Amino acid sequence: MDPNGWYFCLKHQEVEAGAGCRSADRLGPYPDRNTAAQALELARQRTEAVDEAERRWNEGD
């Protein structure tokens, strides 16, 4: 855990700096508060990109 990093707490649905809720309940670390606040959207985008890459791989593209 980065004591200087920013995290998004899934349990409380809010941004935390440094030590906070347990690691299993958090996404991060992120470089700044704004990026941590976008954690769920970033995770969604990354999941979509991986799903698309897997689809292309399976289809032989």
PDB file of N, CA, C, O and CB in Angstrom:
ATOM      1  N   MET A   1       0.848  -1.171   0.000  1.00  0.00           N
ATOM      2  CA  MET A   1       0.000   0.000   0.000  1.00  0.00           C
ATOM      3  C   MET A   1       0.897   1.240   0.000  1.00  0.00           C
ATOM      4  O   MET A   1       1.822   1.348   0.805  1.00  0.00           O
ATOM      5  CB  MET A   1      -0.967  -0.005   1.225  1.00  0.00           C
ATOM      6  N   ASP A   2       0.619   2.155  -0.893  1.00  0.00           N
ATOM      7  CA  ASP A   2       1.373   3.393  -1.004  1.00  0.00           C
ATOM      8  C   ASP A   2       0.795   4.425  -0.032  1.00  0.00           C
ATOM      9  O   ASP A   2      -0.351   4.842  -0.200  1.00  0.00           O
ATOM     10  CB  ASP A   2       1.347   3.927  -2.463  1.00  0.00           C
ATOM     11  N   PRO A   3       1.554   4.845   0.971  1.00  0.00           N
ATOM     12  CA  PRO A   3       1.019   5.808   1.938  1.00  0.00           C
ATOM     13  C   PRO A   3       0.754   7.183   1.330  1.00  0.00           C
ATOM     14  O   PRO A   3       0.046   8.002   1.915  1.00  0.00           O
ATOM     15  CB  PRO A   3       1.973   5.950   3.096  1.00  0.00           C
ATOM     16  N   ASN A   4       1.324   7.428   0.159  1.00  0.00           N
ATOM     17  CA  ASN A   4       1.114   8.712  -0.508  1.00  0.00           C
ATOM     18  C   ASN A   4       0.128   8.612  -1.666  1.00  0.00           C
ATOM     19  O   ASN A   4      -0.170   9.613  -2.317  1.00  0.00           O
ATOM     20  CB  ASN A   4       2.435   9.254  -1.011  1.00  0.00           C
ATOM     21  N   GLY A   5      -0.375   7.418  -1.924  1.00  0.00           N
ATOM     22  CA  GLY A   5      -1.280   7.211  -3.046  1.00  0.00           C
ATOM     23  C   GLY A   5      -2.720   7.528  -2.701  1.00  0.00           C
ATOM     24  O   GLY A   5      -3.087   7.709  -1.540  1.00  0.00           O
ATOM     25  N   TRP A   6      -3.523   7.590  -3.753  1.00  0.00           N
ATOM     26  CA  TRP A   6      -4.958   7.814  -3.628  1.00  0.00           C
ATOM     27  C   TRP A   6      -5.685   6.531  -4.003  1.00  0.00           C
ATOM     28  O   TRP A   6      -5.262   5.825  -4.919  1.00  0.00           O
ATOM     29  CB  TRP A   6      -5.425   9.003  -4.522  1.00  0.00           C
ATOM     30  N   TYR A   7      -6.760   6.227  -3.314  1.00  0.00           N
ATOM     31  CA  TYR A   7      -7.511   4.992  -3.501  1.00  0.00           C
ATOM     32  C   TYR A   7      -8.999   5.295  -3.602  1.00  0.00           C
ATOM     33  O   TYR A   7      -9.474   6.338  -3.154  1.00  0.00           O
ATOM     34  CB  TYR A   7      -7.239   4.008  -2.349  1.00  0.00           C
ATOM     35  N   PHE A   8      -9.727   4.342  -4.211  1.00  0.00           N
ATOM     36  CA  PHE A   8     -11.182   4.431  -4.231  1.00  0.00           C
ATOM     37  C   PHE A   8     -11.720   3.286  -3.409  1.00  0.00           C
ATOM     38  O   PHE A   8     -11.474   2.123  -3.728  1.00  0.00           O
ATOM     39  CB  PHE A   8     -11.747   4.397  -5.685  1.00  0.00           C
ATOM     40  N   CYS A   9     -12.457   3.598  -2.347  1.00  0.00           N
ATOM     41  CA  CYS A   9     -13.027   2.583  -1.463  1.00  0.00           C
ATOM     42  C   CYS A   9     -14.343   2.078  -2.052  1.00  0.00           C
ATOM     43  O   CYS A   9     -15.292   2.843  -2.226  1.00  0.00           O
ATOM     44  CB  CYS A   9     -13.246   3.153  -0.032  1.00  0.00           C
ATOM     45  N   LEU A  10     -14.387   0.796  -2.350  1.00  0.00           N
ATOM     46  CA  LEU A  10     -15.596   0.198  -2.906  1.00  0.00           C
ATOM     47  C   LEU A  10     -16.705   0.089  -1.858  1.00  0.00           C
ATOM     48  O   LEU A  10     -17.889   0.164  -2.189  1.00  0.00           O
ATOM     49  CB  LEU A  10     -15.282  -1.180  -3.479  1.00  0.00           C
ATOM     50  N   LYS A  11     -16.324  -0.084  -0.623  1.00  0.00           N
ATOM     51  CA  LYS A  11     -17.300  -0.229   0.453  1.00  0.00           C
ATOM     52  C   LYS A  11     -18.042   1.086   0.722  1.00  0.00           C
ATOM     53  O   LYS A  11     -19.262   1.096   0.881  1.00  0.00           O
ATOM     54  CB  LYS A  11     -16.605  -0.710   1.730  1.00  0.00           C
ATOM     55  N   HIS A  12     -17.301   2.181   0.769  1.00  0.00           N
ATOM     56  CA  HIS A  12     -17.891   3.477   1.092  1.00  0.00           C
ATOM     57  C   HIS A  12     -18.140   4.359  -0.130  1.00  0.00           C
ATOM     58  O   HIS A  12     -18.732   5.433  -0.022  1.00  0.00           O
ATOM     59  CB  HIS A  12     -17.003   4.201   2.050  1.00  0.00           C
ATOM     60  N   GLN A  13     -17.672   3.884  -1.313  1.00  0.00           N
ATOM     61  CA  GLN A  13     -17.854   4.624  -2.559  1.00  0.00           C
ATOM     62  C   GLN A  13     -17.277   6.034  -2.471  1.00  0.00           C
ATOM     63  O   GLN A  13     -17.911   7.005  -2.883  1.00  0.00           O
ATOM     64  CB  GLN A  13     -19.330   4.692  -2.917  1.00  0.00           C
ATOM     65  N   GLU A  14     -16.052   6.130  -1.921  1.00  0.00           N
ATOM     66  CA  GLU A  14     -15.406   7.432  -1.846  1.00  0.00           C
ATOM     67  C   GLU A  14     -13.898   7.300  -1.943  1.00  0.00           C
ATOM     68  O   GLU A  14     -13.337   6.224  -1.740  1.00  0.00           O
ATOM     69  CB  GLU A  14     -15.786   8.141  -0.558  1.00  0.00           C
ATOM     70  N   VAL A  15     -13.257   8.407  -2.254  1.00  0.00           N
ATOM     71  CA  VAL A  15     -11.810   8.469  -2.410  1.00  0.00           C
ATOM     72  C   VAL A  15     -11.156   8.560  -1.036  1.00  0.00           C
ATOM     73  O   VAL A  15     -11.652   9.241  -0.138  1.00  0.00           O
ATOM     74  CB  VAL A  15     -11.400   9.674  -3.295  1.00  0.00           C
ATOM     75  N   GLU A  16     -10.028   7.857  -0.892  1.00  0.00           N
ATOM     76  CA  GLU A  16      -9.252   7.886   0.344  1.00  0.00           C
ATOM     77  C   GLU A  16      -7.791   8.143  -0.002  1.00  0.00           C
ATOM     78  O   GLU A  16      -7.303   7.688  -1.036  1.00  0.00           O
ATOM     79  CB  GLU A  16      -9.409   6.554   1.141  1.00  0.00           C
ATOM     80  N   ALA A  17      -7.104   8.865   0.855  1.00  0.00           N
ATOM     81  CA  ALA A  17      -5.668   9.099   0.699  1.00  0.00           C
ATOM     82  C   ALA A  17      -4.913   8.235   1.699  1.00  0.00           C
ATOM     83  O   ALA A  17      -5.290   8.152   2.868  1.00  0.00           O
ATOM     84  CB  ALA A  17      -5.318  10.603   0.895  1.00  0.00           C
ATOM     85  N   GLY A  18      -3.834   7.585   1.229  1.00  0.00           N
ATOM     86  CA  GLY A  18      -2.987   6.808   2.125  1.00  0.00           C
ATOM     87  C   GLY A  18      -3.725   5.672   2.793  1.00  0.00           C
ATOM     88  O   GLY A  18      -4.528   4.983   2.164  1.00  0.00           O
ATOM     89  N   ALA A  19      -3.450   5.479   4.074  1.00  0.00           N
ATOM     90  CA  ALA A  19      -4.076   4.402   4.834  1.00  0.00           C
ATOM     91  C   ALA A  19      -5.566   4.678   4.962  1.00  0.00           C
ATOM     92  O   ALA A  19      -5.986   5.812   5.196  1.00  0.00           O
ATOM     93  CB  ALA A  19      -3.424   4.254   6.233  1.00  0.00           C
ATOM     94  N   GLY A  20      -6.343   3.640   4.808  1.00  0.00           N
ATOM     95  CA  GLY A  20      -7.794   3.774   4.898  1.00  0.00           C
ATOM     96  C   GLY A  20      -8.394   2.407   5.111  1.00  0.00           C
ATOM     97  O   GLY A  20      -7.906   1.633   5.936  1.00  0.00           O
ATOM     98  N   CYS A  21      -9.428   2.104   4.390  1.00  0.00           N
ATOM     99  CA  CYS A  21     -10.072   0.800   4.483  1.00  0.00           C
ATOM    100  C   CYS A  21      -9.113  -0.299   4.028  1.00  0.00           C
ATOM    101  O   CYS A  21      -8.065  -0.021   3.445  1.00  0.00           O
ATOM    102  CB  CYS A  21     -11.360   0.772   3.641  1.00  0.00           C
ATOM    103  N   ARG A  22      -9.478  -1.526   4.297  1.00  0.00           N
ATOM    104  CA  ARG A  22      -8.597  -2.639   3.950  1.00  0.00           C
ATOM    105  C   ARG A  22      -8.414  -2.741   2.437  1.00  0.00           C
ATOM    106  O   ARG A  22      -9.296  -2.362   1.666  1.00  0.00           O
ATOM    107  CB  ARG A  22      -9.158  -3.956   4.505  1.00  0.00           C
ATOM    108  N   SER A  23      -7.276  -3.251   2.033  1.00  0.00           N
ATOM    109  CA  SER A  23      -6.897  -3.314   0.617  1.00  0.00           C
ATOM    110  C   SER A  23      -7.913  -4.046  -0.239  1.00  0.00           C
ATOM    111  O   SER A  23      -8.132  -3.669  -1.390  1.00  0.00           O
ATOM    112  CB  SER A  23      -5.560  -3.980   0.474  1.00  0.00           C
ATOM    113  N   ALA A  24      -8.536  -5.084   0.298  1.00  0.00           N
ATOM    114  CA  ALA A  24      -9.506  -5.867  -0.469  1.00  0.00           C
ATOM    115  C   ALA A  24     -10.734  -5.042  -0.863  1.00  0.00           C
ATOM    116  O   ALA A  24     -11.463  -5.416  -1.781  1.00  0.00           O
ATOM    117  CB  ALA A  24      -9.942  -7.084   0.335  1.00  0.00           C
ATOM    118  N   ASP A  25     -10.960  -3.933  -0.179  1.00  0.00           N
ATOM    119  CA  ASP A  25     -12.118  -3.073  -0.452  1.00  0.00           C
ATOM    120  C   ASP A  25     -11.767  -1.843  -1.269  1.00  0.00           C
ATOM    121  O   ASP A  25     -12.596  -0.948  -1.436  1.00  0.00           O
ATOM    122  CB  ASP A  25     -12.751  -2.643   0.840  1.00  0.00           C
ATOM    123  N   ARG A  26     -10.515  -1.792  -1.791  1.00  0.00           N
ATOM    124  CA  ARG A  26     -10.088  -0.567  -2.455  1.00  0.00           C
ATOM    125  C   ARG A  26      -9.471  -0.834  -3.821  1.00  0.00           C
ATOM    126  O   ARG A  26      -8.925  -1.907  -4.077  1.00  0.00           O
ATOM    127  CB  ARG A  26      -9.101   0.171  -1.588  1.00  0.00           C
ATOM    128  N   LEU A  27      -9.571   0.167  -4.694  1.00  0.00           N
ATOM    129  CA  LEU A  27      -8.879   0.177  -5.975  1.00  0.00           C
ATOM    130  C   LEU A  27      -7.781   1.216  -5.880  1.00  0.00           C
ATOM    131  O   LEU A  27      -7.979   2.277  -5.288  1.00  0.00           O
ATOM    132  CB  LEU A  27      -9.856   0.479  -7.167  1.00  0.00           C
ATOM    133  N   GLY A  28      -6.627   0.925  -6.455  1.00  0.00           N
ATOM    134  CA  GLY A  28      -5.536   1.884  -6.453  1.00  0.00           C
ATOM    135  C   GLY A  28      -4.221   1.220  -6.101  1.00  0.00           C
ATOM    136  O   GLY A  28      -4.168  -0.002  -5.958  1.00  0.00           O
ATOM    137  N   PRO A  29      -3.184   1.977  -5.962  1.00  0.00           N
ATOM    138  CA  PRO A  29      -3.163   3.423  -5.807  1.00  0.00           C
ATOM    139  C   PRO A  29      -3.222   4.150  -7.145  1.00  0.00           C
ATOM    140  O   PRO A  29      -2.849   3.615  -8.190  1.00  0.00           O
ATOM    141  CB  PRO A  29      -1.926   3.841  -5.054  1.00  0.00           C
ATOM    142  N   TYR A  30      -3.699   5.376  -7.076  1.00  0.00           N
ATOM    143  CA  TYR A  30      -3.760   6.278  -8.216  1.00  0.00           C
ATOM    144  C   TYR A  30      -2.881   7.484  -7.903  1.00  0.00           C
ATOM    145  O   TYR A  30      -2.622   7.769  -6.733  1.00  0.00           O
ATOM    146  CB  TYR A  30      -5.235   6.711  -8.530  1.00  0.00           C
ATOM    147  N   PRO A  31      -2.419   8.194  -8.927  1.00  0.00           N
ATOM    148  CA  PRO A  31      -1.483   9.299  -8.693  1.00  0.00           C
ATOM    149  C   PRO A  31      -2.089  10.546  -8.055  1.00  0.00           C
ATOM    150  O   PRO A  31      -1.380  11.356  -7.458  1.00  0.00           O
ATOM    151  CB  PRO A  31      -0.864   9.683  -9.976  1.00  0.00           C
ATOM    152  N   ASP A  32      -3.419  10.692  -8.188  1.00  0.00           N
ATOM    153  CA  ASP A  32      -4.053  11.891  -7.640  1.00  0.00           C
ATOM    154  C   ASP A  32      -5.517  11.603  -7.306  1.00  0.00           C
ATOM    155  O   ASP A  32      -6.071  10.573  -7.690  1.00  0.00           O
ATOM    156  CB  ASP A  32      -3.948  13.072  -8.638  1.00  0.00           C
ATOM    157  N   ARG A  33      -6.123  12.537  -6.584  1.00  0.00           N
ATOM    158  CA  ARG A  33      -7.506  12.383  -6.123  1.00  0.00           C
ATOM    159  C   ARG A  33      -8.479  12.252  -7.300  1.00  0.00           C
ATOM    160  O   ARG A  33      -9.382  11.416  -7.266  1.00  0.00           O
ATOM    161  CB  ARG A  33      -7.906  13.576  -5.243  1.00  0.00           C
ATOM    162  N   ASN A  34      -8.299  13.069  -8.332  1.00  0.00           N
ATOM    163  CA  ASN A  34      -9.208  13.060  -9.468  1.00  0.00           C
ATOM    164  C   ASN A  34      -9.207  11.703 -10.168  1.00  0.00           C
ATOM    165  O   ASN A  34     -10.269  11.189 -10.521  1.00  0.00           O
ATOM    166  CB  ASN A  34      -8.829  14.160 -10.454  1.00  0.00           C
ATOM    167  N   THR A  35      -8.036  11.124 -10.370  1.00  0.00           N
ATOM    168  CA  THR A  35      -7.953   9.816 -11.023  1.00  0.00           C
ATOM    169  C   THR A  35      -8.603   8.746 -10.154  1.00  0.00           C
ATOM    170  O   THR A  35      -9.298   7.869 -10.667  1.00  0.00           O
ATOM    171  CB  THR A  35      -6.485   9.446 -11.316  1.00  0.00           C
ATOM    172  N   ALA A  36      -8.383   8.811  -8.845  1.00  0.00           N
ATOM    173  CA  ALA A  36      -9.016   7.846  -7.934  1.00  0.00           C
ATOM    174  C   ALA A  36     -10.533   7.966  -7.987  1.00  0.00           C
ATOM    175  O   ALA A  36     -11.240   6.963  -7.892  1.00  0.00           O
ATOM    176  CB  ALA A  36      -8.523   8.058  -6.490  1.00  0.00           C
ATOM    177  N   ALA A  37     -11.028   9.174  -8.138  1.00  0.00           N
ATOM    178  CA  ALA A  37     -12.482   9.387  -8.218  1.00  0.00           C
ATOM    179  C   ALA A  37     -13.072   8.755  -9.471  1.00  0.00           C
ATOM    180  O   ALA A  37     -14.268   8.468  -9.516  1.00  0.00           O
ATOM    181  CB  ALA A  37     -12.803  10.883  -8.194  1.00  0.00           C
ATOM    182  N   GLN A  38     -12.245   8.536 -10.485  1.00  0.00           N
ATOM    183  CA  GLN A  38     -12.698   7.924 -11.732  1.00  0.00           C
ATOM    184  C   GLN A  38     -12.408   6.424 -11.785  1.00  0.00           C
ATOM    185  O   GLN A  38     -12.501   5.814 -12.851  1.00  0.00           O
ATOM    186  CB  GLN A  38     -12.040   8.612 -12.912  1.00  0.00           C
ATOM    187  N   ALA A  39     -12.065   5.835 -10.664  1.00  0.00           N
ATOM    188  CA  ALA A  39     -11.626   4.440 -10.606  1.00  0.00           C
ATOM    189  C   ALA A  39     -12.623   3.459 -11.227  1.00  0.00           C
ATOM    190  O   ALA A  39     -12.214   2.569 -11.972  1.00  0.00           O
ATOM    191  CB  ALA A  39     -11.376   4.054  -9.175  1.00  0.00           C
ATOM    192  N   LEU A  40     -13.890   3.597 -10.945  1.00  0.00           N
ATOM    193  CA  LEU A  40     -14.873   2.651 -11.480  1.00  0.00           C
ATOM    194  C   LEU A  40     -14.981   2.760 -12.995  1.00  0.00           C
ATOM    195  O   LEU A  40     -15.096   1.747 -13.685  1.00  0.00           O
ATOM    196  CB  LEU A  40     -16.242   2.889 -10.842  1.00  0.00           C
ATOM    197  N   GLU A  41     -14.945   3.974 -13.510  1.00  0.00           N
ATOM    198  CA  GLU A  41     -14.996   4.174 -14.962  1.00  0.00           C
ATOM    199  C   GLU A  41     -13.727   3.632 -15.621  1.00  0.00           C
ATOM    200  O   GLU A  41     -13.804   3.005 -16.677  1.00  0.00           O
ATOM    201  CB  GLU A  41     -15.175   5.675 -15.300  1.00  0.00           C
ATOM    202  N   LEU A  42     -12.583   3.859 -15.022  1.00  0.00           N
ATOM    203  CA  LEU A  42     -11.322   3.330 -15.555  1.00  0.00           C
ATOM    204  C   LEU A  42     -11.353   1.794 -15.580  1.00  0.00           C
ATOM    205  O   LEU A  42     -10.917   1.173 -16.550  1.00  0.00           O
ATOM    206  CB  LEU A  42     -10.120   3.831 -14.706  1.00  0.00           C
ATOM    207  N   ALA A  43     -11.865   1.202 -14.519  1.00  0.00           N
ATOM    208  CA  ALA A  43     -11.958  -0.260 -14.464  1.00  0.00           C
ATOM    209  C   ALA A  43     -12.904  -0.777 -15.548  1.00  0.00           C
ATOM    210  O   ALA A  43     -12.623  -1.795 -16.181  1.00  0.00           O
ATOM    211  CB  ALA A  43     -12.440  -0.721 -13.067  1.00  0.00           C
ATOM    212  N   ARG A  44     -14.010  -0.090 -15.762  1.00  0.00           N
ATOM    213  CA  ARG A  44     -14.959  -0.493 -16.802  1.00  0.00           C
ATOM    214  C   ARG A  44     -14.307  -0.414 -18.182  1.00  0.00           C
ATOM    215  O   ARG A  44     -14.457  -1.328 -18.993  1.00  0.00           O
ATOM    216  CB  ARG A  44     -16.224   0.393 -16.757  1.00  0.00           C
ATOM    217  N   GLN A  45     -13.594   0.659 -18.447  1.00  0.00           N
ATOM    218  CA  GLN A  45     -12.925   0.821 -19.734  1.00  0.00           C
ATOM    219  C   GLN A  45     -11.869  -0.263 -19.954  1.00  0.00           C
ATOM    220  O   GLN A  45     -11.759  -0.814 -21.050  1.00  0.00           O
ATOM    221  CB  GLN A  45     -12.281   2.205 -19.825  1.00  0.00           C
ATOM    222  N   ARG A  46     -11.104  -0.564 -18.928  1.00  0.00           N
ATOM    223  CA  ARG A  46     -10.073  -1.606 -19.046  1.00  0.00           C
ATOM    224  C   ARG A  46     -10.695  -2.972 -19.280  1.00  0.00           C
ATOM    225  O   ARG A  46     -10.177  -3.768 -20.064  1.00  0.00           O
ATOM    226  CB  ARG A  46      -9.200  -1.641 -17.788  1.00  0.00           C
ATOM    227  N   THR A  47     -11.796  -3.245 -18.607  1.00  0.00           N
ATOM    228  CA  THR A  47     -12.480  -4.523 -18.799  1.00  0.00           C
ATOM    229  C   THR A  47     -12.997  -4.638 -20.222  1.00  0.00           C
ATOM    230  O   THR A  47     -12.856  -5.689 -20.848  1.00  0.00           O
ATOM    231  CB  THR A  47     -13.635  -4.677 -17.800  1.00  0.00           C
ATOM    232  N   GLU A  48     -13.595  -3.574 -20.740  1.00  0.00           N
ATOM    233  CA  GLU A  48     -14.084  -3.587 -22.124  1.00  0.00           C
ATOM    234  C   GLU A  48     -12.940  -3.804 -23.109  1.00  0.00           C
ATOM    235  O   GLU A  48     -13.098  -4.542 -24.081  1.00  0.00           O
ATOM    236  CB  GLU A  48     -14.812  -2.274 -22.449  1.00  0.00           C
ATOM    237  N   ALA A  49     -11.793  -3.174 -22.874  1.00  0.00           N
ATOM    238  CA  ALA A  49     -10.643  -3.327 -23.776  1.00  0.00           C
ATOM    239  C   ALA A  49     -10.123  -4.758 -23.765  1.00  0.00           C
ATOM    240  O   ALA A  49      -9.780  -5.302 -24.815  1.00  0.00           O
ATOM    241  CB  ALA A  49      -9.516  -2.359 -23.380  1.00  0.00           C
ATOM    242  N   VAL A  50     -10.065  -5.365 -22.599  1.00  0.00           N
ATOM    243  CA  VAL A  50      -9.607  -6.755 -22.500  1.00  0.00           C
ATOM    244  C   VAL A  50     -10.616  -7.687 -23.158  1.00  0.00           C
ATOM    245  O   VAL A  50     -10.231  -8.615 -23.869  1.00  0.00           O
ATOM    246  CB  VAL A  50      -9.388  -7.159 -21.022  1.00  0.00           C
ATOM    247  N   ASP A  51     -11.901  -7.449 -22.929  1.00  0.00           N
ATOM    248  CA  ASP A  51     -12.938  -8.269 -23.562  1.00  0.00           C
ATOM    249  C   ASP A  51     -12.854  -8.184 -25.082  1.00  0.00           C
ATOM    250  O   ASP A  51     -12.989  -9.196 -25.768  1.00  0.00           O
ATOM    251  CB  ASP A  51     -14.331  -7.832 -23.088  1.00  0.00           C
ATOM    252  N   GLU A  52     -12.631  -6.980 -25.611  1.00  0.00           N
ATOM    253  CA  GLU A  52     -12.519  -6.793 -27.051  1.00  0.00           C
ATOM    254  C   GLU A  52     -11.267  -7.488 -27.597  1.00  0.00           C
ATOM    255  O   GLU A  52     -11.326  -8.116 -28.654  1.00  0.00           O
ATOM    256  CB  GLU A  52     -12.488  -5.296 -27.393  1.00  0.00           C
ATOM    257  N   ALA A  53     -10.155  -7.386 -26.901  1.00  0.00           N
ATOM    258  CA  ALA A  53      -8.923  -8.057 -27.336  1.00  0.00           C
ATOM    259  C   ALA A  53      -9.119  -9.576 -27.330  1.00  0.00           C
ATOM    260  O   ALA A  53      -8.655 -10.269 -28.236  1.00  0.00           O
ATOM    261  CB  ALA A  53      -7.730  -7.662 -26.420  1.00  0.00           C
ATOM    262  N   GLU A  54      -9.796 -10.080 -26.324  1.00  0.00           N
ATOM    263  CA  GLU A  54     -10.069 -11.519 -26.249  1.00  0.00           C
ATOM    264  C   GLU A  54     -10.995 -11.953 -27.383  1.00  0.00           C
ATOM    265  O   GLU A  54     -10.787 -13.012 -27.976  1.00  0.00           O
ATOM    266  CB  GLU A  54     -10.694 -11.880 -24.886  1.00  0.00           C
ATOM    267  N   ARG A  55     -12.012 -11.150 -27.692  1.00  0.00           N
ATOM    268  CA  ARG A  55     -12.911 -11.458 -28.793  1.00  0.00           C
ATOM    269  C   ARG A  55     -12.134 -11.530 -30.120  1.00  0.00           C
ATOM    270  O   ARG A  55     -12.303 -12.466 -30.902  1.00  0.00           O
ATOM    271  CB  ARG A  55     -14.033 -10.399 -28.879  1.00  0.00           C
ATOM    272  N   ARG A  56     -11.278 -10.519 -30.354  1.00  0.00           N
ATOM    273  CA  ARG A  56     -10.484 -10.515 -31.582  1.00  0.00           C
ATOM    274  C   ARG A  56      -9.554 -11.730 -31.635  1.00  0.00           C
ATOM    275  O   ARG A  56      -9.385 -12.335 -32.694  1.00  0.00           O
ATOM    276  CB  ARG A  56      -9.665  -9.215 -31.686  1.00  0.00           C
ATOM    277  N   TRP A  57      -8.964 -12.083 -30.524  1.00  0.00           N
ATOM    278  CA  TRP A  57      -8.064 -13.238 -30.459  1.00  0.00           C
ATOM    279  C   TRP A  57      -8.830 -14.514 -30.815  1.00  0.00           C
ATOM    280  O   TRP A  57      -8.367 -15.328 -31.614  1.00  0.00           O
ATOM    281  CB  TRP A  57      -7.426 -13.361 -29.044  1.00  0.00           C
ATOM    282  N   ASN A  58     -10.000 -14.673 -30.214  1.00  0.00           N
ATOM    283  CA  ASN A  58     -10.803 -15.868 -30.458  1.00  0.00           C
ATOM    284  C   ASN A  58     -11.313 -15.966 -31.894  1.00  0.00           C
ATOM    285  O   ASN A  58     -11.500 -17.062 -32.420  1.00  0.00           O
ATOM    286  CB  ASN A  58     -11.969 -15.895 -29.512  1.00  0.00           C
ATOM    287  N   GLU A  59     -11.538 -14.807 -32.523  1.00  0.00           N
ATOM    288  CA  GLU A  59     -12.022 -14.796 -33.896  1.00  0.00           C
ATOM    289  C   GLU A  59     -10.883 -14.831 -34.912  1.00  0.00           C
ATOM    290  O   GLU A  59     -11.121 -14.906 -36.117  1.00  0.00           O
ATOM    291  CB  GLU A  59     -12.878 -13.574 -34.128  1.00  0.00           C
ATOM    292  N   GLY A  60      -9.643 -14.777 -34.419  1.00  0.00           N
ATOM    293  CA  GLY A  60      -8.493 -14.854 -35.308  1.00  0.00           C
ATOM    294  C   GLY A  60      -8.157 -13.562 -35.996  1.00  0.00           C
ATOM    295  O   GLY A  60      -7.457 -13.582 -37.008  1.00  0.00           O
ATOM    296  N   ASP A  61      -8.620 -12.443 -35.499  1.00  0.00           N
ATOM    297  CA  ASP A  61      -8.312 -11.137 -36.097  1.00  0.00           C
ATOM    298  C   ASP A  61      -6.888 -10.733 -35.768  1.00  0.00           C
ATOM    299  O   ASP A  61      -6.439  -9.664 -36.182  1.00  0.00           O
ATOM    300  CB  ASP A  61      -9.298 -10.058 -35.603  1.00  0.00           C
TER     301      ASP A  61
END
